[in-house]
Structures are given as structure tokens and as C-alpha cells.
Amino acid sequence: MDPEPREEIVDASRRTRLANERTYLAWWRTALASFAVSLGIGKVVPELTGGSSAGYHVVGVGYALLGVAFIGYGFWRQQAQEQAIREGRFVPFGNAAALVFAVAGIVLGLATIVVVIV
């Protein structure tokens, strides 16, 4: 016996909300990884190398700021998506956010290369 249409709608809505929750937690995991990299490059590596630590500190702070941005954007996106679910809409991942995170990643990656080589 097939489930009633109302049950299918409730089940789809539940799955969508749970997916939204998992995505929000993924933003948090990504932020926590950024914080770990921040500590590693900003505190641990300078202690181990014994050289100049100014560049490492700057890059470490950059990764920490990226982590903060992930948490903030993830929260905003989760709230916007939840509202959209209630209204039967979808909020796509914006090109501006993708560009900001891509540029931040590229800049931090290049800065990491510079402090490792210099």
C-alpha cells in the first residue's frame, strides 16, 4: 500500500530540514578546521622553526577570520534556507559568497606558501 500524499510531503519536508541541518554542521566543521590551521600556522609552526614569526601570525589570523566567516555565513544560510523551506522555495549558494570564499582561500594558500618558503 502506497503512503498517502500528505505523508510523502511531511517526509520530504523532514528530510529537507535534516539535510539543511547537516549542511549547517558542515559549515561548522569547516570553520573548526580553519581554526585548527590557524593555531598550527600561527602558534605551533613559529615555535618549531624558531625563526621570524610575524608572517606566520598574520596568516594564522587570516585562517581564524576565515573560520569566523564560515560560521557567520553558515548561520545566515541555515536561517535563510529554513525560511525558504517553510515557503516552498530554495536559496541557491550565491556567486558572491562563492567568490569571496574562493578568493580568501587562494590568498591564504599563497600567503602560506610565502611564509613557508621565506
C-alpha positions as CSV (number, residue, x, y, z in Angstrom):
1,M,0.0,0.0,0.0
2,D,1.4,3.4,-1.0
3,P,1.8,6.1,1.6
4,E,-0.7,8.9,1.4
5,P,0.4,12.1,-0.4
6,R,0.3,14.0,2.9
7,E,2.8,11.6,4.4
8,E,5.1,11.9,1.5
9,I,5.1,15.7,1.8
10,V,5.8,15.6,5.6
11,D,8.6,13.0,5.0
12,A,10.2,15.1,2.2
13,S,10.0,18.2,4.4
14,R,11.6,16.4,7.3
15,R,14.4,15.1,5.0
16,T,15.0,18.6,3.6
17,R,15.2,20.1,7.1
18,L,17.6,17.4,8.2
19,A,19.8,18.0,5.1
20,N,19.8,21.7,6.0
21,E,20.9,20.9,9.5
22,R,23.7,18.6,8.2
23,T,24.9,21.4,5.9
24,Y,24.9,23.9,8.7
25,L,27.1,21.4,10.7
26,A,29.4,21.1,7.7
27,W,29.9,24.9,7.8
28,W,30.9,24.5,11.5
29,R,33.3,21.6,10.7
30,T,34.9,23.7,8.0
31,A,35.3,26.6,10.5
32,L,36.8,24.3,13.1
33,A,39.3,23.1,10.5
34,S,40.2,26.7,9.8
35,F,40.7,27.4,13.5
36,A,43.0,24.3,13.7
37,V,45.1,25.5,10.8
38,S,45.1,29.0,12.4
39,L,46.6,27.6,15.6
40,G,49.0,25.4,13.7
41,I,50.4,28.0,11.4
42,G,50.1,31.0,13.8
43,K,51.4,29.3,17.0
44,V,52.9,25.9,16.6
45,V,55.0,26.3,13.4
46,P,56.7,29.5,14.7
47,E,57.6,27.7,18.0
48,L,59.1,24.8,16.0
49,T,61.1,26.9,13.5
50,G,62.5,29.4,15.9
51,G,62.6,32.0,13.1
52,S,60.6,35.1,12.4
53,S,57.0,34.5,13.4
54,A,55.4,37.7,12.1
55,G,54.3,36.2,8.8
56,Y,53.0,33.1,10.4
57,H,50.9,35.1,12.9
58,V,49.4,37.2,10.0
59,V,48.5,34.1,8.1
60,G,47.2,32.3,11.2
61,V,44.9,35.3,11.9
62,G,43.7,35.1,8.3
63,Y,42.7,31.5,8.7
64,A,40.9,32.3,12.0
65,L,39.0,35.1,10.3
66,L,38.1,32.7,7.5
67,G,36.7,30.3,10.2
68,V,34.6,33.1,11.7
69,A,33.3,33.9,8.2
70,F,32.3,30.2,7.7
71,I,30.4,30.2,11.0
72,G,28.7,33.5,10.3
73,Y,27.8,32.7,6.7
74,G,26.7,29.1,7.6
75,F,24.3,30.5,10.2
76,W,22.9,33.1,7.8
77,R,22.5,30.4,5.1
78,Q,20.8,27.9,7.5
79,Q,18.3,30.6,8.6
80,A,17.6,31.7,5.0
81,Q,17.2,28.1,3.9
82,E,14.9,27.3,6.8
83,Q,12.7,30.2,5.9
84,A,12.7,29.1,2.2
85,I,11.7,25.6,3.2
86,R,8.7,27.0,5.1
87,E,7.7,29.0,2.0
88,G,8.4,26.2,-0.5
89,R,11.4,27.9,-2.0
90,F,15.1,27.3,-2.3
91,V,18.0,29.6,-1.6
92,P,20.9,28.9,-4.0
93,F,24.5,29.3,-3.0
94,G,25.3,32.8,-4.2
95,N,28.1,33.6,-6.7
96,A,29.3,36.4,-4.4
97,A,29.8,34.1,-1.4
98,A,31.5,31.5,-3.6
99,L,33.8,34.2,-5.0
100,V,34.6,35.6,-1.5
101,F,35.5,32.2,-0.1
102,A,37.5,31.3,-3.3
103,V,39.5,34.5,-3.1
104,A,40.1,34.1,0.6
105,G,41.3,30.5,0.1
106,I,43.6,31.5,-2.8
107,V,45.0,34.4,-0.8
108,L,45.6,32.4,2.3
109,G,47.0,29.5,0.3
110,L,49.5,31.8,-1.4
111,A,50.4,33.5,1.9
112,T,51.0,30.1,3.4
113,I,53.4,29.3,0.5
114,V,55.2,32.6,1.0
115,V,55.7,32.1,4.8
116,V,56.9,28.5,4.3
117,I,59.4,29.4,1.6
118,V,60.7,32.6,3.2
